[in-house]
Amino acid sequence: MKDMIMRPKIWLIILAIMHTFMGVIGSYITMGGSIENLSIFLYLGVVSVYLLYVAFMTEGQTQARFATVICAPVIVWFVIGAIMKLELYGVPVAEMPSGLLPITLWTLPALTGIMNWNSE
């Protein structure tokens, strides 16, 4: 079990599922399904596809590095968004304390990716 938790794959899958439900479906319900917001729903969906691609189509060192490269910049974006109180379509990017969940979910695959960076 401990070995499984230390792999980026499990965290990428969890992140992709949460990103789809909270990012795409949750935003769709909150913002309404209007054409003005369609681009953000599609973009969030594309990010979920990228995460699932890395989880299922790569392995080992490649997967660890992809997980780090995809997830680490998002963590920085959330932290900057929380500090500067940035908004995206009128909704706070990372309003605290509710911003801790997405920061944590994006940190776990990046952290396990760093830990497995040179694995093979």
ABEGO torsion letter per residue (X at the ends): XAAAAABAAAAAAAAAAAAAAAAAAAAAAAAEABAAAAAAAAAAAAAAAAAAAAAAABBEAAAAAAAAAAAAAAAAAAAAAAAAGBBBGGBBABBOAAAAAAAAAAAAAAAAAAAAAABX
